[in-house]
Amino acid sequence: MTMKVKKCFFNTFFRRNNAASLTKIFCAWDGLWKEAADPKAYNVAFFRPELLSAGNDMCKFEYRRVQKSEEPLWKKLLAYKPAMV
């Protein structure tokens, strides 16, 4: 799913008040909850390839379904305990 936001209150407000760089603080919030929403737990990954605060024409929010991944091989190897003969 893709959501395109072409107007942002924060972006407009800070640009009008000569403080456009402060918009990035509000954009950082997305990064915080993105990290909390573990794709392995919810099978959904979140991406922001475009941001108004970065000079793009829109903020593009993408949500993609991901497959549950198996445990990495290195973890399996560390947990391996050979059977005693």
C-alpha positions, 0 to 999 in steps of 0.5 A, a space after each residue: 500500500 502506498 500513501 502520498 501526502 502532498 501537503 503537510 501542516 508542519 512543512 508549510 508552517 516551518 517554511 512560512 516561518 523561515 525554519 524549514 529545517 525544523 520539519 525534519 524533527 517531525 519527520 523523525 517521529 516516523 522513524 521512531 515508530 518504524 523501528 518499533 514496528 518490527 517487520 518480522 513480528 507484523 509481516 509488514 515493512 515501512 518505507 519512506 522513499 520521498 519526503 517534503 522536508 527533503 525537497 521532494 514533491 510529496 511524502 511517500 509512505 509505503 507499506 509492504 507485506 514481507 514473509 516471515 523469515 526463518 532464524 538466520 543460519 548463524 543463530 542455528 549454528 551457534 545453538 547447535 549441540 551435537 548428540 553425544 555418542 
